[in-house]
Amino acid sequence: MKDDRVRYYSDPVNDDFAGTNINTCQVGADFPFVRSSAAWKVIAFIVYYIIAIPIVFLVSKLYLGLRFENREALRSLRGKGFYLYGNHTQVLDAFVPAMAAFPKKAYIIAGPDVVSIPGLKHIVMMLGALPIPTELSAMRGFLAAISQRYKEKGCIAIYPEAHIWPFYTGVRPFSDTSFHYPVKENAPVVAMVTTYRRRKGLFRWVKKPGMTVVFSEPMTPDPSLPPRKAQQELRDRVYRFMKETAEGRDQVEYIRYCYKPSDQSIDKRSTAQKSQID
C-alpha cells in the first residue's frame, strides 16, 4: 500500500483526518438555530429539495458509489421523527442522511466548523445543519431546535465518533453523550454503518471503493431504566450493531490506519513503569 494511503493515529477518540483548516466561529446565545420567517422557509425548501437533493443524488451515486441496505427500516418510520446514528468516514457524510431519509428532511448535528466558512453559513443552515454550541449560553436554543425538528417529524442525524477518518473500515469508540436526545424524547433510533466494497460493472475502473450503508431495525430507549442508564444502554445497542456489521463485511481497505503512540503517551507509560519499579 502506498505511503500516502497510510494514516498513523495515537488516539482513536480524538485524532482527526478530515484535512480541513477552518477558523471556528463562536456559536453563542444569539445564534439562530431555527428561522421562522416565511421567506426563509420558502428559500430553504428550494435550496434543499430543488437544488441540493438532485446534486447530492448524482454525487452520492457516481462519486461515492452509494448503496443502501435495509432502507425499509427508515420507511417504517414514515410519519414519525427519528434519530440516525452512523460512523464518520467521509467529509461528504452529510449527504447520506439526506438521501436515506428522503422525502423527509434530514438535520445534521455537527461541529461549529460547518457554519464557520465565510459566505456559506446560511446555505448550510438551509441544508439542515445544527451546529453544536461553543458557549454554554447557546445550549437552551440548541436543545430546543433539536426537539422542534424531531417533533416536526424530521430525521436528526448524528455521527457520535465526531472526527472524520476517511474510508476507515472499523467503528471507533464513542461516548453515550449524544444519546441524551432520543432518551429525552423517547424517540426511535436507527443505527447505520458505512462499509466499503470493490467497484464492479461500469465503475470497476474507479480505484476508490464504493460505499454501502447498512441500517439497523428501529430501536427505542428502554423505559424501565433511569434516563442515564437508558442512555448508556441505547448507546451500547447502537455500537454493537455498528461494530458487528462492520466486522462481518469483506471490506476494501483503501486507507490503512496504523497505531503509533505519541511522544506524550510514551512519556506517560515510561513514568507509570518507573513508578511501579520504585
C-alpha positions as CSV (number, residue, x, y, z in Angstrom):
1,M,0.0,0.0,0.0
2,K,1.3,3.5,-0.9
3,D,2.6,5.7,1.9
4,D,0.0,8.4,1.0
5,R,-2.7,5.9,1.8
6,V,-1.4,5.1,5.3
7,R,-2.5,7.1,8.3
8,Y,-0.9,6.9,11.8
9,Y,-3.0,7.6,14.9
10,S,-2.3,7.7,18.6
11,D,-5.8,8.5,19.9
12,P,-8.8,6.7,18.3
13,V,-11.2,9.0,20.1
14,N,-9.7,12.5,19.3
15,D,-7.5,12.2,16.3
16,D,-9.0,13.7,13.1
17,F,-8.0,13.2,9.5
18,A,-10.5,15.5,7.8
19,G,-7.8,17.6,6.3
20,T,-9.7,20.9,6.9
21,N,-8.3,24.0,8.4
22,I,-11.1,26.3,9.4
23,N,-11.2,29.2,11.8
24,T,-14.1,28.2,14.0
25,C,-16.7,30.8,14.7
26,Q,-18.5,31.2,18.0
27,V,-21.9,29.7,18.3
28,G,-23.5,31.7,21.2
29,A,-26.8,32.6,22.7
30,D,-27.7,34.8,19.7
31,F,-27.2,32.1,17.1
32,P,-30.4,31.5,15.1
33,F,-30.8,27.7,15.2
34,V,-34.3,27.9,13.8
35,R,-35.6,30.6,11.4
36,S,-39.4,31.0,11.3
37,S,-39.9,33.7,8.6
38,A,-42.0,32.6,5.6
39,A,-39.3,33.9,3.1
40,W,-36.6,31.8,4.8
41,K,-38.8,28.6,4.7
42,V,-39.5,29.1,1.0
43,I,-35.9,29.7,0.1
44,A,-34.8,26.8,2.3
45,F,-37.2,24.4,0.6
46,I,-35.9,25.4,-2.8
47,V,-32.3,25.1,-1.8
48,Y,-32.8,21.7,-0.1
49,Y,-35.3,19.9,-2.4
50,I,-34.9,21.6,-5.8
51,I,-31.1,22.3,-5.8
52,A,-29.3,20.2,-3.3
53,I,-31.1,16.8,-3.4
54,P,-30.5,16.3,-7.2
55,I,-26.8,17.3,-6.8
56,V,-26.5,15.1,-3.8
57,F,-28.1,12.2,-5.7
58,L,-25.6,12.4,-8.5
59,V,-22.5,12.9,-6.3
60,S,-23.6,10.0,-4.0
61,K,-24.3,7.6,-6.8
62,L,-21.4,8.4,-9.2
63,Y,-18.6,9.6,-6.9
64,L,-19.3,7.7,-3.7
65,G,-21.0,4.7,-5.3
66,L,-23.6,4.9,-2.6
67,R,-25.9,1.9,-1.9
68,F,-28.3,1.3,0.9
69,E,-29.2,-1.9,2.6
70,N,-32.4,-2.3,4.8
71,R,-33.6,1.2,4.0
72,E,-37.0,-0.2,4.7
73,A,-36.2,0.4,8.3
74,L,-36.4,4.1,7.7
75,R,-39.6,3.8,5.6
76,S,-41.3,2.1,8.5
77,L,-40.9,5.3,10.4
78,R,-42.8,7.4,7.9
79,G,-44.9,10.0,9.7
80,K,-42.5,9.9,12.7
81,G,-39.4,11.8,13.7
82,F,-36.3,9.6,14.5
83,Y,-32.6,9.8,15.3
84,L,-30.0,8.3,13.0
85,Y,-26.5,7.4,14.2
86,G,-23.6,6.5,12.0
87,N,-19.8,6.1,11.7
88,H,-17.9,9.1,10.3
89,T,-15.8,8.1,7.3
90,Q,-16.3,10.9,4.7
91,V,-16.4,14.7,4.6
92,L,-19.5,14.1,2.4
93,D,-21.2,12.0,5.1
94,A,-23.7,14.8,5.5
95,F,-25.2,13.7,2.1
96,V,-26.1,10.3,3.4
97,P,-29.0,11.1,5.8
98,A,-30.5,13.4,3.1
99,M,-30.5,10.6,0.6
100,A,-31.6,7.9,3.1
101,A,-34.5,9.9,4.7
102,F,-35.9,11.5,1.5
103,P,-38.5,12.8,1.2
104,K,-38.3,13.5,5.0
105,K,-35.8,16.3,5.7
106,A,-32.6,15.4,7.5
107,Y,-30.9,17.6,10.1
108,I,-27.3,17.1,11.0
109,I,-25.8,17.7,14.4
110,A,-22.3,18.9,13.6
111,G,-19.4,20.8,14.9
112,P,-19.3,24.6,14.7
113,D,-16.9,24.4,11.7
114,V,-19.9,23.9,9.4
115,V,-21.1,27.4,10.0
116,S,-17.6,28.9,10.0
117,I,-16.9,29.0,6.3
118,P,-17.4,32.6,5.0
119,G,-20.5,33.0,2.8
120,L,-21.8,29.5,3.4
121,K,-23.4,29.8,6.9
122,H,-27.0,30.4,5.6
123,I,-26.7,27.7,3.0
124,V,-25.6,25.0,5.4
125,M,-28.3,26.0,7.8
126,M,-30.9,25.7,5.0
127,L,-29.4,22.3,4.3
128,G,-30.2,21.2,7.8
129,A,-27.1,21.9,9.9
130,L,-27.5,22.1,13.7
131,P,-24.1,23.3,15.0
132,I,-23.0,22.4,18.5
133,P,-22.7,25.5,20.6
134,T,-19.3,26.8,21.6
135,E,-20.9,28.7,24.5
136,L,-23.0,27.3,27.3
137,S,-25.5,30.2,26.9
138,A,-26.5,28.7,23.5
139,M,-27.4,25.3,24.8
140,R,-31.0,26.1,25.5
141,G,-31.6,27.3,21.9
142,F,-29.7,24.3,20.5
143,L,-31.7,21.7,22.5
144,A,-35.0,23.4,21.7
145,A,-34.1,23.3,18.0
146,I,-33.4,19.6,18.1
147,S,-36.6,18.9,19.9
148,Q,-38.6,21.1,17.4
149,R,-37.1,19.3,14.4
150,Y,-37.9,15.9,15.9
151,K,-41.5,17.0,16.7
152,E,-41.8,18.2,13.1
153,K,-41.1,14.5,12.1
154,G,-37.6,15.2,10.8
155,C,-34.6,12.9,10.8
156,I,-31.9,14.0,13.2
157,A,-28.6,12.6,12.1
158,I,-25.6,12.3,14.5
159,Y,-22.0,11.0,14.0
160,P,-21.0,10.2,17.6
161,E,-17.4,9.4,16.6
162,A,-17.2,13.2,15.9
163,H,-14.0,13.1,13.9
164,I,-13.5,12.0,10.3
165,W,-11.4,9.0,9.3
166,P,-11.7,8.7,5.5
167,F,-12.5,5.2,4.3
168,Y,-12.0,3.7,7.7
169,T,-13.5,0.2,7.8
170,G,-14.0,-0.1,11.5
171,V,-16.0,1.6,14.2
172,R,-14.2,3.8,16.7
173,P,-15.2,4.2,20.4
174,F,-17.7,6.9,21.2
175,S,-19.5,8.1,24.3
176,D,-23.2,8.0,25.2
177,T,-23.5,11.8,25.4
178,S,-25.5,12.3,22.2
179,F,-28.0,9.6,23.2
180,H,-29.4,12.0,25.7
181,Y,-31.6,13.4,22.9
182,P,-33.6,10.3,21.9
183,V,-33.9,9.2,25.6
184,K,-35.4,12.6,26.5
185,E,-37.9,12.4,23.7
186,N,-38.5,8.6,24.0
187,A,-37.8,8.6,20.3
188,P,-36.9,5.8,17.8
189,V,-33.3,5.4,16.8
190,V,-31.8,3.7,13.7
191,A,-28.1,2.8,13.5
192,M,-26.3,3.0,10.2
193,V,-22.9,1.7,9.3
194,T,-20.9,2.7,6.2
195,T,-18.8,-0.1,4.7
196,Y,-16.6,-0.2,1.6
197,R,-16.8,-2.6,-1.3
198,R,-14.9,-3.0,-4.5
199,R,-16.5,-1.3,-7.5
200,K,-17.9,-3.5,-10.2
201,G,-19.6,-3.1,-13.6
202,L,-19.3,0.2,-15.3
203,F,-17.4,1.7,-12.4
204,R,-14.9,-1.1,-11.9
205,W,-12.1,1.2,-13.1
206,V,-12.7,3.5,-10.1
207,K,-9.9,3.0,-7.6
208,K,-11.8,4.3,-4.6
209,P,-14.2,1.7,-3.2
210,G,-18.0,2.2,-3.2
211,M,-20.0,3.0,-0.1
212,T,-22.6,0.6,1.2
213,V,-24.7,1.9,4.1
214,V,-26.5,-0.7,6.2
215,F,-29.4,0.3,8.5
216,S,-30.5,-1.4,11.7
217,E,-34.1,-2.0,12.6
218,P,-35.5,0.8,14.7
219,M,-34.6,0.8,18.4
220,T,-36.3,2.6,21.3
221,P,-34.9,3.6,24.7
222,D,-35.7,1.2,27.5
223,P,-38.5,2.8,29.6
224,S,-37.7,0.6,32.5
225,L,-34.3,2.2,33.1
226,P,-33.5,5.6,34.6
227,P,-32.6,8.2,31.9
228,R,-28.8,8.0,32.5
229,K,-28.7,4.2,32.3
230,A,-31.1,4.2,29.3
231,Q,-28.8,6.5,27.6
232,Q,-25.8,4.1,28.1
233,E,-27.8,1.0,27.2
234,L,-29.1,2.6,24.0
235,R,-25.6,3.6,23.0
236,D,-24.4,0.1,23.6
237,R,-27.0,-1.4,21.3
238,V,-26.2,1.1,18.5
239,Y,-22.4,0.5,19.0
240,R,-22.9,-3.3,19.0
241,F,-24.8,-3.2,15.7
242,M,-22.3,-0.9,14.0
243,K,-19.3,-3.0,15.2
244,E,-20.7,-6.3,14.3
245,T,-21.9,-5.1,10.9
246,A,-18.5,-3.6,10.0
247,E,-16.6,-6.6,11.2
248,G,-18.9,-9.0,9.4
249,R,-18.3,-7.5,5.9
250,D,-15.5,-8.3,3.5
251,Q,-14.4,-4.6,3.1
252,V,-11.9,-2.9,0.9
253,E,-9.1,-1.2,2.8
254,Y,-8.4,1.8,0.7
255,I,-6.6,3.7,3.5
256,R,-4.8,1.8,6.2
257,Y,-4.8,3.2,9.8
258,C,-1.8,2.2,12.0
259,Y,-1.5,2.8,15.7
260,K,1.6,4.8,16.6
261,P,1.8,6.1,20.2
262,S,2.5,9.8,20.6
263,D,5.6,11.1,22.5
264,Q,3.2,12.2,25.3
265,S,1.7,8.7,25.7
266,I,5.2,7.1,25.7
267,D,6.3,9.6,28.4
268,K,3.2,8.7,30.5
269,R,3.9,5.0,30.0
270,S,7.5,5.4,31.0
271,T,6.5,7.3,34.1
272,A,4.0,4.7,35.1
273,Q,6.5,1.9,34.6
274,K,9.1,3.8,36.6
275,S,6.7,4.4,39.5
276,Q,5.9,0.6,39.5
277,I,9.6,-0.2,39.8
278,D,10.2,2.3,42.5
